[in-house]
Amino acid sequence: MRVLKPSILVLFLLVLSGCSKDVEENTPTNRSANLAGKWLLIDYRVTGNTTSITFDEVETAQFNGNGGDYNYTLTFQENPNTYSITGSYIFTLSTTNNSGNTIVQGSLVQFNEAGDWTQNNNTILVIQPEENYNLTIVELSDDTLRFTRNIDISTSSGDTATSTNATENYRFMRI
């Protein structure tokens, strides 16, 4: 009987550890407001990795980037559905390669672009002459817009093939 009690206790603890706040954390946030309007960028973050292969040598780098000193506006208009981005922000990128070396770089990023857009539920399709891409709305309320963009790019030049995967996170305030 003593062998059974510890087994039951372990089973009970395993069941309890499987219960979590996943339901609360995975509940979708508000996405009911109108996207049209003028939005001011208040937070930008990117995380990802790059892998370069030259012959049999593989170099991998992890990176994290943050924006700051925002002067960047995004405007969505309806009928027709057009958007414009103007402004700038300071961008700091920290990259760590597979040798453990970290490089930190900063730059001023400037924007002046326009294009078309469509929305299907929580996905915004951005349409540009050079490329189209999806943004996934995480939150859309009367005063807040948050979305993510996943980036997967593969290129090759000569004997080197490079692949980059990243996720950008944007947060805006309606102005």
C-alpha positions as CSV (number, residue, x, y, z in Angstrom):
1,M,0.0,0.0,0.0
2,R,2.9,2.4,0.7
3,V,4.1,1.9,-2.9
4,L,0.7,2.9,-4.2
5,K,0.5,6.2,-2.2
6,P,3.7,7.7,-3.7
7,S,2.6,6.6,-7.1
8,I,-0.8,8.3,-6.7
9,L,0.9,11.4,-5.4
10,V,3.3,11.6,-8.4
11,L,0.3,11.0,-10.7
12,F,-1.6,13.8,-9.0
13,L,1.3,16.2,-9.2
14,L,1.7,15.4,-12.9
15,V,-2.0,16.1,-13.6
16,L,-1.7,19.4,-11.6
17,S,1.4,20.4,-13.5
18,G,-0.4,19.8,-16.8
19,C,-3.1,22.3,-15.7
20,S,-2.1,25.9,-16.4
21,K,-3.3,29.2,-17.4
22,D,-3.0,28.4,-21.1
23,V,-6.7,29.0,-21.6
24,E,-6.3,32.6,-20.2
25,E,-3.1,33.3,-22.0
26,N,-4.3,32.0,-25.4
27,T,-7.6,33.8,-25.3
28,P,-7.6,36.2,-28.3
29,T,-7.4,39.9,-27.4
30,N,-9.9,42.4,-28.7
31,R,-9.9,42.7,-32.5
32,S,-13.2,44.5,-33.0
33,A,-12.2,48.0,-33.8
34,N,-11.8,49.6,-37.2
35,L,-8.3,49.4,-38.7
36,A,-8.7,52.6,-40.7
37,G,-7.0,55.6,-39.2
38,K,-3.6,57.0,-38.3
39,W,-1.4,55.0,-35.9
40,L,1.9,56.0,-34.1
41,L,4.5,53.3,-33.6
42,I,5.3,52.9,-29.9
43,D,7.2,49.6,-29.8
44,Y,9.1,47.5,-32.4
45,R,10.9,44.2,-31.7
46,V,12.4,41.6,-34.0
47,T,13.9,38.2,-33.2
48,G,15.3,35.6,-35.5
49,N,18.2,33.6,-36.9
50,T,20.3,33.5,-40.0
51,T,22.2,30.4,-41.3
52,S,24.8,30.7,-44.0
53,I,26.3,27.6,-45.7
54,T,29.5,27.8,-47.7
55,F,30.6,24.4,-49.0
56,D,30.5,22.3,-45.8
57,E,30.9,25.3,-43.3
58,V,27.8,26.3,-41.5
59,E,27.6,29.7,-39.7
60,T,24.5,30.4,-37.6
61,A,23.6,33.7,-35.9
62,Q,20.8,34.6,-33.5
63,F,19.6,38.2,-33.5
64,N,17.3,40.5,-31.5
65,G,16.4,44.1,-32.4
66,N,14.6,46.9,-30.8
67,G,13.3,50.2,-32.0
68,G,13.3,53.5,-30.1
69,D,12.9,57.3,-30.5
70,Y,9.8,56.7,-32.7
71,N,8.6,59.2,-35.2
72,Y,6.8,56.7,-37.4
73,T,3.2,56.8,-38.5
74,L,1.1,54.2,-40.3
75,T,-2.2,55.3,-41.9
76,F,-4.8,52.9,-43.2
77,Q,-7.5,54.3,-45.5
78,E,-10.6,52.6,-46.8
79,N,-12.5,52.8,-50.1
80,P,-10.0,52.4,-51.7
81,N,-7.9,50.4,-49.1
82,T,-4.5,52.1,-49.2
83,Y,-1.9,52.6,-46.6
84,S,1.1,54.9,-46.1
85,I,4.1,54.8,-43.8
86,T,6.2,57.9,-43.0
87,G,8.8,58.7,-40.5
88,S,11.7,57.0,-38.7
89,Y,13.0,55.3,-35.6
90,I,16.4,54.3,-34.1
91,F,17.0,50.6,-34.5
92,T,19.5,48.6,-32.4
93,L,20.4,45.0,-33.5
94,S,22.3,42.5,-31.3
95,T,23.6,39.5,-33.2
96,T,25.3,36.5,-31.6
97,N,27.1,33.9,-33.9
98,N,27.6,30.2,-33.2
99,S,31.1,31.1,-31.7
100,G,29.4,33.1,-29.0
101,N,30.6,36.5,-30.3
102,T,28.0,39.3,-30.1
103,I,27.9,42.4,-32.2
104,V,25.6,45.4,-31.5
105,Q,24.8,47.8,-34.2
106,G,22.5,50.8,-34.3
107,S,21.0,52.8,-37.2
108,L,18.4,55.3,-38.1
109,V,15.6,53.6,-40.2
110,Q,13.6,55.9,-42.4
111,F,10.3,55.1,-44.2
112,N,8.3,56.7,-46.9
113,E,6.1,54.0,-48.6
114,A,2.6,53.4,-49.7
115,G,0.5,50.6,-51.1
116,D,-2.7,48.7,-50.9
117,W,-4.1,46.4,-48.3
118,T,-6.9,43.9,-47.6
119,Q,-8.1,42.4,-44.4
120,N,-9.5,38.9,-43.8
121,N,-10.3,38.3,-40.1
122,N,-7.0,38.9,-38.2
123,T,-4.8,38.9,-41.3
124,I,-3.8,42.0,-43.2
125,L,-2.4,41.5,-46.7
126,V,0.0,44.3,-47.6
127,I,0.2,44.7,-51.3
128,Q,3.3,46.5,-52.8
129,P,4.7,46.5,-56.4
130,E,7.8,44.6,-55.2
131,E,6.2,42.1,-52.8
132,N,3.1,41.2,-50.8
133,Y,3.2,40.0,-47.2
134,N,0.9,39.2,-44.3
135,L,0.5,40.8,-41.0
136,T,-1.3,39.0,-38.2
137,I,-3.3,41.2,-35.9
138,V,-2.7,40.3,-32.3
139,E,-4.8,43.2,-30.9
140,L,-7.0,45.8,-32.5
141,S,-9.0,48.2,-30.2
142,D,-10.1,51.8,-30.5
143,D,-6.6,53.0,-29.3
144,T,-4.2,50.0,-29.8
145,L,-3.0,48.1,-32.8
146,R,-0.5,45.2,-32.4
147,F,0.5,42.9,-35.2
148,T,3.3,40.4,-36.1
149,R,5.0,39.7,-39.3
150,N,6.9,36.5,-40.0
151,I,9.8,36.7,-42.4
152,D,11.4,33.7,-44.2
153,I,14.1,34.6,-46.8
154,S,16.5,32.3,-48.6
155,T,19.1,33.5,-51.0
156,S,22.2,32.1,-52.7
157,S,25.2,33.8,-54.2
158,G,28.1,31.9,-55.6
159,D,29.0,29.0,-53.2
160,T,27.0,30.5,-50.2
161,A,23.3,29.8,-49.4
162,T,21.7,32.0,-46.7
163,S,18.4,31.5,-44.9
164,T,16.9,34.0,-42.5
165,N,13.8,33.5,-40.3
166,A,12.4,36.3,-38.1
167,T,9.4,37.5,-36.3
168,E,8.6,41.2,-36.1
169,N,6.3,42.6,-33.4
170,Y,4.8,46.0,-33.8
171,R,2.6,48.0,-31.3
172,F,0.9,51.3,-32.3
173,M,-1.3,53.9,-30.6
174,R,-4.1,55.5,-32.5
175,I,-3.6,59.3,-33.0
